[in-house]
């Protein structure tokens, strides 16, 4: 949660249709369930960032690596886009949208 802005208007949209969460409590609840079953890392092939003063737009494409607590690992194509805001010297997610590209 430390990677997200402190605003209650933060949003996280996952790759499944039911994964739309707004506010710290909803996002934290979903992330807690998610990280209870697996850990995640990314192999990034493309990173595009543009900024204007205290706002940045992000596009990342690559693969998501899921390491399940059962020992199984799964690698899948993944993209994420989002909007970040500058808070002091740090950048925080205001909107995060993750997706599995179709046709991959």
C-alpha positions in Angstrom: 0.0 0.0 0.0 3.0 2.3 0.4 3.2 2.5 -3.4 -0.3 4.1 -3.6 -1.2 7.7 -3.1 -2.8 8.6 0.3 -6.1 9.7 -1.4 -9.3 7.8 -0.9 -9.8 8.2 -4.7 -7.1 5.7 -5.6 -8.2 2.9 -7.9 -6.8 -0.5 -8.9 -8.3 -2.4 -11.8 -7.1 -5.9 -12.2 -7.3 -8.2 -15.2 -10.6 -9.9 -14.3 -13.9 -8.2 -14.8 -14.8 -8.2 -11.1 -11.4 -6.7 -10.1 -12.3 -3.0 -9.7 -11.3 -1.5 -6.3 -11.5 2.1 -5.1 -10.1 3.5 -1.9 -7.4 2.2 0.5 -9.7 -0.3 2.3 -10.9 -2.1 -0.8 -7.5 -2.2 -2.4 -5.8 -3.4 0.7 -8.4 -6.1 1.3 -8.0 -7.5 -2.3 -4.2 -7.3 -2.2 -4.1 -9.1 1.2 -6.1 -12.0 -0.3 -3.9 -12.1 -3.4 -0.6 -12.1 -1.6 -1.8 -14.8 0.8 -1.8 -17.3 -2.1 1.2 -16.1 -4.2 4.0 -13.7 -4.7 4.4 -11.6 -7.9 7.2 -10.2 -10.0 7.5 -8.8 -13.5 9.9 -9.1 -16.4 9.6 -5.8 -18.2 10.3 -5.5 -21.9 8.9 -2.0 -22.5 8.4 0.9 -20.2 7.0 4.3 -21.3 6.6 7.1 -18.9 5.6 10.7 -19.5 5.2 13.4 -16.9 3.9 16.9 -16.4 4.8 18.6 -13.2 3.4 16.3 -10.5 1.6 13.8 -12.7 3.0 10.9 -14.7 1.4 8.4 -17.2 2.9 4.9 -17.2 2.7 2.0 -19.7 4.6 -1.2 -19.0 4.6 -4.4 -21.1 6.2 -7.8 -20.3 5.4 -10.8 -18.3 4.0 -11.4 -14.8 5.6 -14.2 -12.8 3.3 -15.7 -10.2 5.0 -17.9 -7.5 2.2 -19.8 -5.8 2.7 -20.9 -2.2 2.2 -24.5 -3.4 5.6 -24.2 -5.2 4.1 -23.9 -8.7 5.2 -20.9 -10.9 3.3 -19.4 -13.8 4.5 -16.8 -16.3 2.0 -14.9 -18.4 2.0 -11.9 -20.7 1.0 -8.8 -18.8 0.6 -5.1 -19.2 -0.1 -2.3 -16.8 -1.0 1.3 -17.2 -1.6 4.0 -14.7 -1.4 7.5 -13.4 1.1 8.4 -10.7 1.3 11.6 -8.6 4.4 13.1 -7.1 4.4 13.3 -3.3 7.5 15.1 -2.2 10.4 13.1 -3.8 8.3 10.0 -4.4 5.9 8.9 -7.1 2.7 7.1 -5.9 0.0 5.2 -7.9 -3.3 7.1 -8.2 -4.7 4.7 -10.8 -3.3 1.2 -11.6 -4.7 -0.9 -14.4 -3.3 -4.4 -15.0 -4.3 -6.7 -17.8 -3.5 -9.9 -19.7 -3.3 -8.9 -23.4 -5.8 -10.9 -25.6 -4.3 -13.2 -28.3 -1.2 -13.9 -26.2 
